[in-house]
Amino acid sequence: MITKEEIQIARQKWLKASEDLNFRIITPYILTINGKDVEAFAYLPDYGSVKGALIGLYIPQQISGTKDGEWMDWARENGYFFSFINIYPLLEYTNEDFVEILEDWKIN
């Protein structure tokens, strides 16, 4: 299970990278789906698709939970890119790792 502390560290890493590399990120990102608020780890409006990228976190034993499934289905149906990132390597990421992700998710 991913702890609140691990999520906070991951958020700090993404926010620091966004400052250093000058990209926009909203974390956490709350969507309203069928009248319910559902949380994705983050939203990058300028990557992945013209509508942006939604990000979820996972641990190797568990790819997604119920809430992740809800926003993942919503993203697919509404033309958003989405990706799940293994949280454990993320806790050690450097800016070079974020550059690689952003290059992979770049809109052509």
Beta strands, then each sheet from edge to edge (+ up, - down):
strand 1: 29-33
strand 2: 36-40
strand 3: 42-44
strand 4: 53-58
strand 5: 81-86
sheet 1: 1+ 2-
sheet 2: 3+ 4- 5-
end
